[in-house]
């Protein structure tokens, strides 16, 4: 055998291309890892957005509670107890930013203020939540254990305790459509004046 034939079949030449194969496997592993990381990022963004929507619903619920505390005469007279969605939308009274701007006697002012509060509150809900709707009502069981039992079209307010609105348990219910799942979401909180 001559020298040329021996070098052609040497053990070193049997491993040609093995490094390229290692690089390809490493590239596939890296690609799968990066795709998984991107998927986790998308899930995190969706979850953050849902949490943001729930935070907005919480803020809006506390907003109407504060408005009710500012108009305690309206609460005592049951002016905020609006168990139907159309009633809970309220009425715009342009000059009624405070009870001093409302017209009529104390009871009339409290009613106009409650109607205006509900109007502004529902406008704010519509502005910050997709398909947002809010209802304020007297309800003895605000969380009935079945989140789908009450819907925006049927708020499921039982009105128990409405004989004495001052001591009644007011429930604030806010619905919106979650952009990610297109399922209606609900936030409920209770308030006793």
Helices and strands as residue ranges (DSSP letters): H 3-8, G 11-15, H 18-70, H 72-76, H 85-88, G 99-101, H 106-128, E 133-138, G 162-164, E 169-177, E 184-192
